Amino acid sequence: MLKIYFSGEDILRTRVAPAADPVWELVLSLHLLQGRSRDPLMATWRRTVARGLRQDTPRENFRLLFALNPPRGYFPDFLTPYASLGGFEAGLDAVRSTPVPLLRRDLTVLAGENVLPSSASALARGEPEVLRHLTESMEQYRSVAINPYWGRIQAAVEADRTRRARALLDGGVEGLLTSLRPAMRWDSGVLEVHDYPDSRELHLDGRGLLLVPSFFCARTPVALLNPALPPVLVYPVDRLGGLLPSEGDGGPSPGREALAALLGRTRAAVLEASDDGCTTGEVARRLNISPAAASQHATVLRNAGLLVSQRDRNTVLHTLTPLGRAMLDA
């Protein structure tokens, strides 16, 4: 179990990342790609990415990147720099600028449990050519495994952010931390992360905590090993049906058939009401319709791929998907 200890100052400085973190998503997707998970939501993505990597780029180009990201256990902290909050390029710049002591420390820990290629020694010395090769392989991998699906990844993360924002408004930061159940438990200044692979304690010491919602994070949240780095906790979001291929097989899709049922003022109003997130009860009150009718309209919109619905105890929160937002903005 991981126990994270908060002071009053830490609570004030705790926040949620402003969007999906492209570097964290890349790194965590590498673990899923190489693992043995039988998650049916990710099966098509794994097959498509594996085929694309074989076809587009020589295998040797990814050897170091894959070796640094084993499917289980430790992976280097320097691969997911805090600077990636500023975007993918900012993250890669930070990777290329990693201090040699941090490179050496992380790679020593990784080598204790894994066999690394010879290029890892040059990486531990901070040789610019190897760092450049590493970040270039990250860019190549991203073009195949992340970019084609980025809209769905962003939608899932944004839906989770909407849920956390409502928890923050209703209960402050402690309400936000409480909303992270069942994977985590907030109690009297301590956030407990269940099923964590190691027994660890993290004292924030007034630095606060950055919560990073992640599409590719597996069931267990992830924290950096080095306690001297800015505290980050990455946690999984609802994947909203997985990653669908961008193109169908040419036949009629369920989403297309469901879109035909969207005509009508009430459903358009339900879509608009969900712009900033709205529960079924709130939809009913805003539109002066029954909760049953609001639920029925939301179901049609959800089946058409325009809404995402997430249950939290006795309420269901509806938020827009990228397609729903595009229709609303049209």
C-alpha positions, 0 to 999 in steps of 0.5 A, spaced: 500 500 500 502 507 498 500 512 503 500 519 502 501 524 508 497 531 507 498 537 511 493 543 511 498 546 506 498 540 502 491 540 501 491 547 499 496 545 493 493 539 491 490 540 484 488 536 478 492 536 471 489 541 466 488 535 460 491 529 458 498 528 459 501 526 452 508 523 455 504 519 461 499 516 456 505 514 451 509 511 457 503 507 460 501 505 453 507 502 452 506 498 459 499 495 456 502 494 449 507 489 452 503 486 457 499 480 458 492 484 459 486 481 456 482 487 457 477 486 451 477 494 450 484 494 448 485 488 444 483 492 437 488 497 439 494 493 441 493 489 435 493 495 430 499 498 434 503 492 434 502 491 426 503 499 425 510 498 429 512 492 425 510 496 418 513 503 419 519 503 423 525 498 424 524 494 430 531 497 432 529 504 433 524 502 439 529 497 442 531 502 448 524 505 449 521 498 450 527 496 454 526 502 459 518 500 459 517 493 462 510 491 462 511 490 470 515 493 475 519 499 475 520 504 470 525 510 470 522 517 473 525 521 468 521 519 462 515 522 465 518 529 467 513 534 470 514 539 465 510 535 460 504 539 463 506 544 458 505 539 452 509 533 449 514 538 446 516 541 453 516 533 456 521 531 450 525 537 452 525 535 459 527 528 457 533 530 453 535 535 459 535 530 464 541 531 469 546 525 469 545 523 476 538 522 475 539 518 469 544 514 473 540 513 479 534 511 475 537 506 470 541 503 476 534 501 479 531 499 472 538 494 471 537 491 478 531 487 475 531 488 468 536 486 462 538 493 458 541 494 451 548 496 451 545 503 449 543 504 456 550 505 458 551 511 454 544 513 456 546 513 463 552 518 461 547 523 458 550 522 451 546 527 447 546 522 441 542 517 445 538 522 449 536 524 442 535 517 439 530 516 445 526 522 444 525 521 436 523 514 438 518 516 443 515 521 437 515 515 432 511 511 437 506 516 438 505 517 431 502 510 431 500 508 438 497 515 441 495 520 435 490 516 431 486 515 438 488 522 441 481 525 441 478 519 445 483 519 450 482 527 451 474 525 452 475 520 457 480 524 461 476 531 460 470 527 463 473 525 469 476 532 470 468 534 470 467 529 475 473 531 479 471 538 479 464 537 481 467 533 487 471 539 489 465 544 488 461 540 493 466 538 498 472 542 497 479 538 496 477 533 501 471 531 497 476 531 491 480 526 494 474 522 497 471 521 490 477 517 488 475 511 491 474 505 490 482 505 488 484 510 493 481 511 500 482 518 504 482 518 511 484 524 516 489 527 512 492 520 509 490 518 502 491 510 501 492 507 495 490 500 495 493 494 491 500 498 490 505 493 488 510 496 494 509 498 501 511 506 501 510 512 505 510 519 501 510 525 505 508 531 501 511 536 506 507 542 503 508 541 496 501 539 494 500 533 490 498 533 482 493 528 480 493 526 473 487 522 470 490 517 465 487 513 459 492 508 459 493 507 467 492 500 469 488 498 475 493 501 480 495 508 480 502 510 479 507 515 483 514 517 482 519 513 486 524 519 487 521 522 493 525 529 491 521 530 485 514 534 485 509 529 487 505 526 482 499 521 482 497 518 476 490 514 476 486 510 471 479 513 468 473 510 465 476 508 458 469 510 455 468 503 451 475 503 449 479 505 443 475 504 437 478 504 430 478 510 426 475 507 420 469 502 420 468 496 415 464 500 411 457 497 414 452 501 418 455 502 425 450 503 431 452 510 432 450 512 425 443 508 426 442 512 433 444 518 430 437 518 426 434 518 433 437 525 435 432 529 431 428 533 436 428 539 441 428 536 447 434 531 446 438 538 443 436 541 449 439 535 453 445 535 449 446 543 451 445 542 458 450 537 458 456 542 456 459 543 462 457 536 465 450 535 468 446 529 472 440 526 470 436 530 476 439 536 473 437 535 466 430 534 468 429 540 473 432 545 467 428 542 462 422 541 466 421 534 464 421 527 468 427 524 471 425 518 467 424 522 460 431 525 462 434 518 463 431 516 456 434 522 452 441 521 455 441 514 453 439 515 446 445 521 446 450 516 449 448 510 444 449 515 439 456 517 442 455 524 443 454 523 451 458 519 456 455 517 463 458 516 469 455 513 476 457 516 482 453 513 488 446 515 487 447 520 481 449 519 474 453 525 471 453 526 463 458 529 459 460 531 452 464 526 447 468 530 442 463 528 437 457 531 442 461 537 442 462 538 435 455 537 434 453 542 439 458 547 436 456 546 429 
